[in-house]
């Protein structure tokens, strides 16, 4: 019997490797066209279409910080023809709002596509010129520093809340309807700091209209090597990655998941794609499914602590 099961597994693996896909694949994105998640999804879709000989079609399903798209995929057939490109908010959303799915049970993790650090951005006209100076100033002037976000409970809001909890500073959170409006506000001087991806900040940093105080990652980011990490700037344990992953509905066969993961890994680790992802603020990864599983669980636990400590509630 054991030998028969092994043969059946090998047959299934071979069948998936040869037959999939036999029709177009839908890649669902829970955010607007032109945003980071959408751009990464379209880069992946184009390369997968070339590799598979079948169209991989990106569909944008907006709403509830990506939750509407996630719910749709969670309820889809686990046949590999409906996939979801997730952003790091996938793991923090359940910490701040009710969802109609379980991020740990209702999805099949496939791969971590890429990951990039949050950048602590400041208007260059403010008095503090480094992260250490900002923290010292905020301690001496409670509630004088304003930071903008893309909305209550979003990843940028949580980035500011985590900084406050780690340092004991008190800042005023100013939520906007999207990160674009927060960027406009910081450029105008309406707020003093915000948090963004390298690609969102790059043009403004290059022009001198914004200053990068720190990179919230384990190492300096390749496209901005002169910006210190938060740890180098004196704030240990402040690491926030904005990451992109690929998942499908729960119940996908392991052989199918492995097939898709191997293809994605091959794509993101090719030199041309690594450079394209780097330009979008992410370092290509192409992890194994269990590594994405572990990241989602770890991130959820972390942000749940931050939300509970900060008593953050959706408006």
C-alpha positions in Angstrom: 0.0 0.0 0.0 2.8 2.4 0.9 4.5 1.7 -2.5 1.2 2.4 -4.2 0.8 5.8 -2.5 4.3 6.8 -3.4 3.6 5.9 -7.1 0.4 7.9 -7.0 2.2 10.9 -5.5 4.9 10.7 -8.2 2.3 10.4 -10.9 0.4 13.4 -9.5 3.6 15.4 -9.4 4.4 14.5 -13.0 0.9 15.3 -14.1 0.9 18.7 -12.5 4.3 19.4 -13.9 3.2 18.6 -17.5 -0.4 19.6 -17.6 -0.7 22.8 -15.6 -1.9 25.3 -16.7 -4.2 24.3 -19.5 -6.2 27.6 -19.4 -5.7 31.2 -18.3 -4.8 31.8 -14.7 -6.3 34.7 -12.7 -4.0 36.7 -10.4 -6.1 38.7 -8.0 -4.7 42.0 -6.5 -6.6 43.7 -3.7 -5.2 47.2 -4.5 -5.4 49.8 -7.3 -3.6 49.6 -10.5 -0.2 51.4 -10.4 0.5 50.6 -6.7 3.4 48.4 -5.5 1.4 45.2 -5.2 -0.1 45.7 -8.6 3.2 46.4 -10.3 4.9 43.3 -8.7 1.9 41.2 -9.8 2.1 42.4 -13.4 5.8 41.7 -13.5 5.2 38.2 -12.3 2.2 37.7 -14.6 4.2 38.7 -17.7 7.0 36.3 -16.9 4.6 33.4 -16.0 2.7 33.9 -19.2 6.0 33.5 -21.1 7.0 30.4 -19.1 3.6 28.7 -19.0 2.3 29.5 -22.5 -1.0 30.5 -20.9 -2.2 33.9 -20.1 -1.8 35.0 -16.4 -4.4 37.8 -16.1 -4.2 40.4 -13.3 -7.5 41.4 -11.8 -7.8 44.3 -9.4 -10.5 43.8 -6.7 -10.4 46.8 -4.5 -11.7 47.3 -1.0 -11.1 46.8 2.8 -7.3 47.0 2.5 -7.1 43.9 0.3 -9.7 41.9 2.3 -12.3 41.7 -0.5 -9.8 40.2 -2.9 -8.5 37.8 -0.2 -12.1 36.6 0.6 -12.7 36.0 -3.1 -9.6 33.8 -3.4 -10.3 32.0 -0.2 -13.6 30.9 -1.6 -12.2 29.8 -5.0 -11.5 26.3 -6.2 -8.0 25.1 -5.1 -7.0 24.2 -8.6 -4.3 26.8 -9.2 -6.3 28.9 -11.6 -7.1 31.6 -9.0 -4.2 33.0 -7.1 -3.7 36.1 -4.9 -0.8 38.5 -4.7 -0.7 39.7 -1.1 1.0 42.7 0.6 2.3 42.7 4.1 -1.1 44.1 5.3 -2.5 40.6 4.7 -1.0 39.6 8.0 -1.8 42.8 10.0 -5.4 43.3 8.8 -6.9 40.6 11.0 -5.2 42.3 14.0 -7.2 45.5 13.4 -10.4 44.4 11.8 -12.8 41.5 11.4 -12.3 39.4 8.3 -14.4 36.7 6.7 -11.5 34.4 6.4 -8.6 33.0 8.4 -5.2 33.9 7.1 -3.7 30.7 8.6 -6.3 28.2 7.5 -8.0 29.5 4.3 -5.0 29.9 2.1 -2.2 27.8 0.6 1.1 29.7 0.9 3.1 29.5 -2.3 6.1 31.8 -2.0 7.4 35.1 -0.6 8.0 37.0 -3.9 10.0 39.9 -2.5 10.5 42.1 0.5 11.8 45.7 1.2 12.2 47.8 4.2 10.1 50.7 5.4 11.9 54.1 5.1 11.5 56.6 7.9 10.9 59.9 6.0 11.1 63.4 7.2 10.4 66.9 5.8 13.9 68.4 5.6 12.8 71.6 7.2 12.2 70.1 10.6 14.8 70.7 13.3 15.8 67.0 13.9 18.1 65.8 11.2 18.6 62.2 12.3 16.4 59.4 13.8 18.1 59.8 17.1 17.5 63.6 17.1 13.9 63.0 16.1 13.3 60.6 19.0 15.0 63.0 21.5 13.0 66.0 20.2 9.7 64.0 20.4 10.5 63.1 24.0 11.1 66.7 24.9 8.0 67.9 22.9 5.2 65.4 23.3 2.5 65.4 20.6 4.4 68.1 18.5 5.6 65.7 15.8 2.8 64.6 13.4 3.1 61.5 11.3 0.9 60.7 8.3 -0.4 57.3 7.2 -2.6 55.8 4.6 -5.4 55.2 7.1 -6.2 53.9 10.6 -4.9 50.3 11.1 -2.8 50.3 7.9 0.8 49.3 7.8 2.1 52.8 7.9 0.0 53.6 11.0 1.3 50.5 12.7 4.9 51.5 11.7 4.4 54.8 13.6 2.7 53.1 16.5 5.5 50.6 16.9 8.1 53.4 16.9 6.1 55.1 19.7 5.9 52.0 21.7 9.6 51.1 21.4 10.7 54.7 22.4 8.0 56.0 24.6 7.5 59.0 22.5 4.1 60.6 21.8 3.3 61.6 18.3 0.1 62.7 16.6 -1.2 60.2 14.0 -2.8 61.9 11.0 -4.6 59.3 8.8 -5.2 60.1 5.1 -7.1 58.3 2.4 -4.1 56.6 0.9 -0.3 57.0 1.1 -0.3 59.4 -1.9 -2.1 62.0 0.2 0.2 61.5 3.1 3.2 62.0 0.8 1.6 65.3 -0.4 1.1 66.4 3.2 4.7 65.7 4.2 6.0 67.6 1.1 3.8 70.5 2.1 5.0 70.4 5.7 1.6 69.6 7.1 3.1 66.6 8.8 6.7 66.0 9.8 7.3 62.3 9.1 5.8 59.3 7.4 6.9 55.8 6.4 7.1 54.5 2.9 8.7 52.0 0.5 12.0 52.9 -1.2 10.4 53.3 -4.6 7.7 55.7 -3.1 10.4 57.9 -1.6 13.2 57.7 -4.1 12.4 60.6 -6.4 11.7 62.9 -3.5 14.9 61.9 -1.7 16.9 62.5 -4.9 15.4 66.0 -5.3 16.0 66.8 -1.7 12.4 67.4 -0.9 12.4 64.7 1.7 15.1 63.2 4.0 15.5 59.5 4.9 16.2 59.2 8.6 16.6 55.4 8.6 15.9 52.2 6.8 13.7 49.9 9.0 15.4 46.7 7.8 18.2 44.4 8.9 20.7 46.0 6.5 21.0 49.1 4.3 19.0 49.1 1.1 21.1 48.8 -2.0 19.6 51.8 -3.8 20.3 54.1 -0.8 23.5 52.8 0.8 24.1 56.1 2.7 21.0 55.8 4.8 21.6 54.0 8.1 19.4 51.2 9.4 17.2 52.0 12.4 19.5 49.9 14.6 22.6 51.8 13.4 20.7 55.0 14.2 20.1 53.9 17.7 16.7 52.2 17.6 17.1 48.5 18.0 14.3 46.0 17.1 12.7 48.5 14.7 12.5 46.3 11.6 9.5 46.6 9.3 9.4 44.9 5.9 6.9 45.7 3.2 6.6 42.4 1.5 4.8 40.7 -1.4 3.7 37.1 -1.4 1.7 34.6 -3.6 -1.0 32.4 -2.1 -3.9 30.4 -3.4 -7.0 28.9 -1.8 -6.6 26.3 1.0 -6.4 22.7 -0.2 -4.1 23.1 -3.2 -2.2 19.9 -3.9 1.4 20.1 -2.7 2.8 19.1 -6.1 0.9 22.0 -7.7 2.1 24.5 -5.0 5.7 23.2 -5.5 5.4 23.6 -9.3 4.3 27.2 -9.0 6.8 28.1 -6.3 9.7 26.7 -8.4 8.7 28.8 -11.4 8.3 32.0 -9.3 11.6 31.4 -7.7 13.3 31.0 -11.0 11.7 34.2 -12.3 12.5 36.4 -9.3 16.1 35.2 -9.0 16.9 35.9 -12.6 19.2 39.0 -12.9 16.8 41.1 -14.9 13.9 40.5 -12.6 16.0 41.0 -9.5 16.9 44.5 -10.8 13.2 45.3 -11.7 12.1 44.3 -8.2 14.9 46.3 -6.6 13.6 49.3 -8.5 10.2 48.7 -7.0 11.6 48.7 -3.5 11.8 44.9 -3.0 14.6 42.4 -3.0 13.5 39.2 -4.8 13.2 36.1 -2.6 11.2 33.2 -4.0 10.9 31.3 -0.7 9.5 27.9 0.0 5.8 27.8 1.1 6.6 27.0 4.7 8.7 30.1 5.0 5.9 32.3 3.9 3.6 30.5 6.3 6.0 31.3 9.1 6.3 34.9 8.1 2.5 35.4 8.1 2.1 33.9 11.5 5.0 35.9 13.0 3.8 39.2 11.5 0.3 38.6 12.7 1.4 37.9 16.2 3.6 41.0 16.2 1.0 43.4 14.9 -1.6 42.0 17.2 0.6 42.9 20.2 1.1 46.4 18.8 -2.7 46.9 18.1 -3.6 45.7 21.6 -1.0 47.8 23.3 -2.0 50.9 21.4 -5.7 50.2 21.7 -6.0 50.7 18.0 -9.6 50.4 16.6 -10.9 50.9 13.1 -13.0 54.1 12.7 
